Amino acid sequence: MSLPKIVDSHCHLDFPQLSEDLDAVLARARAAGVTRMVTICTKLRNLPQVQAIAEAHEGVFFAAGTHPMSVAEEPMVTVAELVGLAEHPKMVGIGESGLDYHYTAESKAAQQESLRLHIEAARQADLPLIIHARDADDDMARILTEEYRAGHFTCVMHCFSSGAGLARAALDLGFYLSMSGIAAFPKSAALRDIFRSAPQDRILLETDAPYLAPPPYRGKRNEPAYTVHTALVGAELFEMDPDAFAALTSANFDRLFRKAA
């Protein structure tokens, strides 16, 4: 089953699992109704490849930043660098940035510094911040709240799979939660409850491809076409017609990612 005009708000088309047959990946996405994708640069040294993909393909946009798990091994990003990159017509977001204490807790101080720099760049560029959070709920909620009080910015909690407390903190700041294939996993009932209780106008869809494929592809390479399967789960959660849910999440995407609207 295909749905009309779905947006995959977060994928990694430059990663070798997808780039090796990118034309076929994009063709399958469009056949499934996925008309727009945001491909995410996680290390600025990889930006040329990411940007080239967006420039070469209609409906593909990009975001750029330093992933928290890479902060320790990459040069510390600067606000001016990110704001300069944001002048590109197809760069629609800042990040992904954030905190990951699951795999890289030893660099938490540097991650927090990097996160605050990305937030300031999002403010100055007037682009949404794209947040990765893992096992860092308290620090993430605190930093986002502190920074929002210091100056407005917009934000999406990408591939949201954290606790209800961080969800509430983000939603209270007007931020968005992005639903990935994790929400479709059988053991994700608590996560589905979090999404079910969130405002409908604050939900996005994504794959995080090539990772986290939803059923029936779990354990295999993920790709943007599979956004459809997460959309079906979301429609069921909100007791909506699948077409209506696709349209709703696309409108939410347009509101947040204005340059890609």
N, C-alpha and C positions, 0 to 999 in steps of 0.2 A: 504493500500500500504506500502510495506517495502522498505528500501533503504540499500545498501551494506555498511558495515563497518563504521557506524556512531560512533562518540565518544561523550559521555555525559561528558563534561569536568568539571562539578560541580554538585554534588548531596550530599545528607546527608543520607547515607544508615543506619547509626546507630540510626537515629531518630525513635521513636517507631512506627510512622505511616508506616514505611517501614520495620523495623527490625522484626516486628511481623510475616510477611510472606515473608521473604527475598528471600528464594529459588524461590518462585513463581514470585516475582518481577524481579529477575535476569533472569529467564527463559523467561518471556515476553519480556524483553529487548533484549535478544539474538534473539528471534523469530522476532523481529522488525528490526534486523540488527545493533543493538547497541552492538558492540563487546568490547568496553572499557569504563570504568567509573572511574572518580576520586571522591572518597568520602572524604568529607571535615570535619576535626575536628575543632570545633569552640571554644572548651575549652580544655586545655591540660589535665585536670583531666579525660576527656572522651577518651583520646588517646588509652588506652588499647582495648576498644571495637572497635574503628575505625580501628586500626591496625589489629586486629584479623579478621575483615571482609575482609580486603585486602589480608591478608595472606592465607585465606581459599578459595579464589575464583580467578580463572584465569581471567585476563583482568580487575581486579579491583585494583586500586592504591589509594593512599591517600595523603592528604596534612594536615598540622597541623599549628595552630596558635591560637590567641585569637581574637575572633570577637569583633569589636569595641563596640557593645552594651553590651558586657560582661566585658569590661576592668575594670569598677569600682568595680566589685564584684569578680574578679579573681586576683591572684597574678600577678604582672607585669612580663611579660615574659622576659627572658634574651637571648641575642644573642647566647651565648654558649649553652644554652639549645636547641634552635632551630637548630643550626648547628650540634649538637650531634645527634638529632633525624633524621636529614637529611641523616645520614649514612645508614639508613635502605634502602634496595634495592627497596622497593615499595613506599617510600616517594618521591613524584615527584614535590612538590611545597611548598611554605611558605605562610601560611595564611589559612582562610581568615583574612586579617587585613583591616584597612581603617578608615573611618570616617562616623559616622551616627549622624547627628544633628537633625534628624526628631524626634526620640524617646529619644535620650540620649545626648542632647546638653549640659547638666550640667557637663558631664565628658569630654568635648572636649579637655582640656589640657592633660589629661591622655591618651585619644585616640591618640593625635598627638605624644606623647612620645612613645606609643606602636607602632604606625605606623613606626616611624623612626627606632625602634629596629628591626622590621620585615624586613624593607628594608636592613639594614646592614646584617642581617642573610641571606637574599636572595643573597646578593653580595658574602658573604663568602662561602656559600654552593653552589653557582652557580646554583640555582634553581629559577624558575619563582615565582614572588610575585603575590598573588591573592588578588585583591582589591575589597572591598565593599565600595560604596560611595552613600550616601543619604543626600540630602539637604546640601551638603558641597562642592559644586563645586569649589569655589574660593580657599579655603584652600587646597583642594586635588590637584588641578593643581599646586599651589605654592609649596607644599611640594614635590610632585613628581619631579617637575622641579629642585628645589634646590638640592634634593638628587641625581638626575641623573647627574647633573653637578659635584657633589662631587665624583661620582664613578658609573660606569656602572652597571646596573642590568636590568633584563627582567621582564615583567609584563603583566598581563591580567586584564582588567576592567571587573570583573565578573558581569553577569546579568545587562549589561549596560542599564541604563534607565535615565541617567543624560542629561544635556544640550549639545548643539553643541560645546560650548566653551571647556568643559572638554574633549569631544571626540577629538577635534582638538589637545589640549595639549597632550593628551595621544598618539595619532597617531604620532605627531611630534617627540615624544621621542622614537618611534619605538615599542610602546606597541600594545597590541591586544584588541579588543572589543569582548565580548562574548554575543551572542544572546540567550535570554531566551524566554519563552512563552509570556512575556510582549510584545515582538515585533509582536506577532500574534493577540494581542487584537484589536478589531475594532477601538478604540479611540487612537491607538498608531501611527497614520500617521506620526507625526513629528519625532518619534523615528525611524520609518522605513526609513525616508528620511536621517537620520544621517547614518544609516548602508549602505544605497544605495550609499552614497558619499564616503564611506571608501574604502581603498584599499582591494581588494578581498583576498590578502594574509595575512590579519590581522584579519580575522573573525573566531571565534570559535562558537560552539554550546554547549548549556547546558540546563538542566532542572531546577536546584536549587530545585529538588524534596526533600521533599514532597510538596513544595510550587509552586505557579504560573503556574498551569497547563494551557497549550494552549488550544484554542478551538479545538475540541468539548468537552473537559473535564474541561473547566474553572469552578472554584468553587469546584472541586473535588480534591481528593488527586492526586498529580503529581507523576510520576515515570519515570525512565530512558527510558522506551519504548516510551514515548511521545516525545522524542527528534525528532522523525520522523516528527511530525506535525510542529514544528518550522523550521525544515530543508526545508520543502515544501514552507513555506513562504519565507525563505531566497533564495531559488532557483528562486522563482518568482521575488523577488526584483532585483536579479542580472541577470535575464533573462537567466538562465542556466537550462540545463537538471538536474532533481533532483539527478540522479546518479552522475553527474559531480560535483554538489555542495557538496554532501556527501564526495566525494573523495577530493575535495579542502579543506574543513574544517578539514578533518582528516589529510591531509598533513600539514596544518597550526598547528594543535595540535602537531604533531610529531616534528615540528621545534621548538616549544616553550617548550613543555614538553619532553625533549630529553630522560629522563630516562624511559618514558613510551612508547617510539617509538618501 
